[in-house]
Amino acid sequence: PGQVADMHYTGMDGARHSVVVSEKDVDVVVKELDSALGWENLERQGVNRPQIAGLLVEAPYLTEVGQAHGLTVTDAQIVEMVKKQVGFEPRKPETLTYLRATVLSGHFQQLSQHPEQAGQPGKVVLADLDKVRGTLDGDISPRYSTKGQTWLTQTDPSLASANNPLGGGQQQAPPQKEHTPPTGGQQT
């Protein structure tokens, strides 16, 4: 009770890392986004509790792979981007983590959808991402499990809508095994 996910992955450095996401973490993001943008509007854009939980789980390794390849997204950049796009300044660390994961996931999705533009450096980034993501295991609360559900992400530019503050739309990911975390729509 109170715990959404207790996951582990092997990072770029070869060390094992733990990722624990609590109900409170998800609640903080939901509350801040709802107060600024309205939950019903967000749900229409594919934002929901399992989607938020999934990106909170993915955030550490998305950030690690991004940093290893010179891609960093600072809190200040996130605040500026959201303020510019929708006129609200996210303040909670959990919300900033979620939004950072959304931005990074979108960037990696772009690389995977346009490998000819990404070139060899992009292929290396995606290979590293797949390698780290492939080590992710652990437990997800049945209420947040993607088994039998469609995992919704904010990363498919072809589904983007002008009024989406997070810059994306809905995308279906392949069905997941029970203890495998969501992949954010990454296609291999």
Secondary structure, DSSP 8 states (H G I E B T S, - for coil): --EEEEEEEE-TTS-EEEEEEEHHHHHHHHHHHHHHH-HHHHHHTT--HHHHHHHHHHHHHHHHHHHHTT----HHHHHHHHHHHHS----SHHHHHHHHHHHHHHHHHHHHH-HHHHHHHHHHHHHHHHHHHTT-EEEE-TTT--TTS----S--GGG--TT-TTS----------TTS---TT---
